[in-house]
Structure formats: C-alpha cells, structure tokens
Amino acid sequence: MTAQSTGLIHHPYSPPDGFDAPQPGVFKASTVIFPNVAAMRTRDWKSKSGYTYGLHGTPTTFVLEERIAALEGGLQCVLVPSGLAAIANVALALLKSGDEVLIPDSAYGPNRALAEGELAAFGITHQIYNSMNPADLAARIGEKTKLVWLEAAGSVTMEFPDLIEQVRIAKARGVICALDNTWGAGLAFNAFDLDGQGTGVDVSVHALTKYPSGGGDVLMGSVTTRNEALHLKIKLTHMRLGLGVGANDVEAILRALPSIGLRYRAQDHAGRSLARWCAEQPQFAQVLHPALAGSPGHAHWQQVCSLAESAGQGAAAGLFSVMVDERYTPQQVDAFCDALKFFKLGFSWGGPISLVMPYELNHMRDAWPGYLARGTLVRFSLGLEDASDLQADLTQALGRALPM
Ligand SMILES: *Cc1c(COP(=O)(O)O)cnc(C)c1O
C-alpha cells in the first residue's frame, strides 16, 4: 500500500483525450515527464515535435507562437517576456564583438539604450541613422554592419519611413533587417511582404504587451521570422538566456487575440477622428499621424498600409502625437496633461484606457528633425472609450490649461 501523500502525487487517473473548447488549455510546466530514457535522449528540444522542458515550450506557448507567426505573415516565432526582451534577443543572437548595428533616430528609446549599454560593453558598435532619409542609411552601411533596425511609424514622433526602400538598401548589401512591428501589429501591413512582391524584412519583433494583449495588464514579446536557420539562431540565444514566458500570461493573450482586428480598427477609427479634430485646434502647431495628409511620411504610409484589408482606408494604430505650439511653456503642457480626465498618464498603449504622455524631444534626439514644428510633444493613445467623450475631455483640458 502506498501512503496517501504518495497516492495523491502519483494518482493513476488521466482524463480522456478529445477535449475541445474555444480556448486552448493552460499547460504549466518546468518539468516535462518523458515516457522512458530513450525518448528523453532522442527528443529534439528545438522542434515542435515534442516537449523537453518548460523553457523550451509547452502546448500553450506553441499555440500562441503559431498564431503570432500567422498574424505577422511569418513562419516561426519565439515568445519572450517583453517587447524589449524581443529586441535584446535579436541583437544578442545576431551580433558579436566587432559588429555594428544601425538604429533609426525614431526608434523605441530602450533599443538605443541597449546599444549604448550592453552592446557597447560587448564590443558591438552602433550608429543612429536618419529614418526619413534612405541615403543616410545607405551611407552608414559598412563592412561591420550586421543588423539594421527599422521602425514604422517612429516611436512618439510618428513619422513613417520608406520601409520598402530601406529594406532594398539593406538587402542589397547583405545585411539582416529587423523591424519593430509593434505599431503595425501584423494588421496594418505585412512586414515580410511590404509591396505585394515579396520585399520584406528578415525579422519582425512585436511587443505583444500592446495590441495582442489589449488589456494593459500583460508584458510579452515575440520574434517572428520566415527563415528556419535565422529562427534557430534566435531560438538558441532565447534558450541560453532563459527567456521563457508564463503560461497564464500566454493564456491572457490567447484570449484577447481573436478580437485584435476589431480593437485595432476601432482604435484606428477613433484615433483618426481625434487627430483630425486636433489639427483644427490653434494650440497645436502640428498633428503627427501617418494616415493624415501632410504628416511626415504620409505617402510611405499609403504605400504599405493600403494593401491590408481595410475598406480602402488603409490601416493605422490608434496613436498620434501633437506638437503643442511653442508659445506655451512645458509647464502649461504638463498642466494640460494633468487636466485630462479620461486620458490617463501612463506608458505603453493598446489597452482599453486612453493614455497621454508629454515628451521632451530635446532629450531623445541628437538634433531637432526638420519636419517637426517646434514645441512640446504630447502623445495620445486611444483606448476603447467613446470618441466623443474623449474629444470633450480634450476640449475641457485645452480650455483650462492652454488658453488661446
Ligand atoms: C512598448 C514597445 C516596446 C517594448 O515592449 P515592452 O513589452 O513594454 O517591453 C518595444 N517597441 C515598441 C515600438 C513599443 O511600443
């Protein structure tokens, strides 16, 4: 007779196969149990043919990997604990001492911080290129260049680069292109086929924290590829760095994923209508939204974002920035942000709550881009509130903090 404690752990019951439900199950494991030693010795942790250890994948993570790969138009995907971890996973997998990485001046800030910190310490150099001038990118590619980062639209400043030309330039020189595709989310354009003729990036990273999560409550990232050898390189680094994700977080994203298209389009719709309204307010010297005519890179946005299914309107994230006219002080702009009721002050985006954040562009750029008006930049990200309530909120805060 085995003891009760042992019996509870080694209980022989297993439920019948064949269970099916709208959501995949949540499988949690560090240990994966092998049927015998031969299976343990022969199982390949890198393939999805079986399971070896929680860090190498479970049915739950495999399902999300496959769905993100499909969303992005890729073939392989690895999940990591944050969008920033996805950026780091790519850099550490593809760069070694003596190499150089090129980063756009509009990049998500921590990408550059990683290059200035860890990459520099490892003997990897970087250059910042002008995201709106492909000739500048071309001129900076040299013998040492092994990776070019792309981002569209640019973080905070929302300019839309000529992605197709940038990819052509890098590919012609044999350099790997990695795109931070958090803004496009796999919905605004296909990163692996930007022009409908196969011009595409090699790697797409995505902060699943934003639209795939949709809740403002989960951090996760992904690295998607269409090349088995490249995927394997990234997967090996992923394993050596131990970048596993928790099953409950994966489940939260799997639950939100079916509605990502609806949410993205709703937030896009509200974002465009508010951006157009902001363009009529005299307190704002400029509105930065790639889908608005006159916004920096609007023609490039049209070129790649009108291919996606979007009723001829093109697709865009529910994000835009305004340049508050320079006649207002940064303190007045802070007061405007504080006066908003529905727009909460917080980083990140893609969740149900609308967010606002003032940015000091002087601290983010080496030089003020010529296509930006002078002033203080404020970024809005649209949640799922009614757009007319949000417009009323902007109206009252403008009246209180930025009098004409
Ligand atoms: C938020 C964000 C990231 C980082 O994602 P985290 O999950 O917060 O680390 C990377 N790139 C872009 C463009 C982002 O907006």
Ligand as a Chemical Component Dictionary entry (heavy atoms), coordinates in Angstrom:
data_LIG
# 
_chem_comp.id                   LIG 
_chem_comp.type                 NON-POLYMER 
_chem_comp.pdbx_formal_charge   0 
_chem_comp.three_letter_code    LIG 
# 
loop_
_chem_comp_atom.comp_id 
_chem_comp_atom.atom_id 
_chem_comp_atom.alt_atom_id 
_chem_comp_atom.type_symbol 
_chem_comp_atom.charge 
_chem_comp_atom.model_Cartn_x 
_chem_comp_atom.model_Cartn_y 
_chem_comp_atom.model_Cartn_z 
_chem_comp_atom.pdbx_ordinal 
LIG C1 C1 C 0 6.155 49.064 -25.889 1  
LIG C2 C2 C 0 7.105 48.925 -27.005 2  
LIG C3 C3 C 0 8.207 48.059 -26.902 3  
LIG C4 C4 C 0 8.545 47.318 -25.641 4  
LIG O1 O1 O 0 7.557 46.498 -25.171 5  
LIG P1 P1 P 0 7.561 46.063 -23.628 6  
LIG O2 O2 O 0 6.737 44.846 -23.620 7  
LIG O3 O3 O 0 6.992 47.207 -22.862 8  
LIG O4 O4 O 0 8.997 45.803 -23.261 9  
LIG C5 C5 C 0 9.031 47.950 -27.999 10 
LIG N1 N1 N 0 8.801 48.636 -29.127 11 
LIG C6 C6 C 0 7.763 49.471 -29.249 12 
LIG C7 C7 C 0 7.569 50.199 -30.533 13 
LIG C8 C8 C 0 6.879 49.649 -28.201 14 
LIG O5 O5 O 0 5.862 50.485 -28.332 15 
# 
loop_
_chem_comp_bond.comp_id 
_chem_comp_bond.atom_id_1 
_chem_comp_bond.atom_id_2 
_chem_comp_bond.value_order 
_chem_comp_bond.pdbx_ordinal 
LIG C1 C2 SING 1  
LIG C2 C3 SING 2  
LIG C2 C8 DOUB 3  
LIG C3 C4 SING 4  
LIG C3 C5 DOUB 5  
LIG C4 O1 SING 6  
LIG O1 P1 SING 7  
LIG P1 O2 DOUB 8  
LIG P1 O3 SING 9  
LIG P1 O4 SING 10 
LIG C5 N1 SING 11 
LIG N1 C6 DOUB 12 
LIG C6 C7 SING 13 
LIG C6 C8 SING 14 
LIG C8 O5 SING 15 
# 
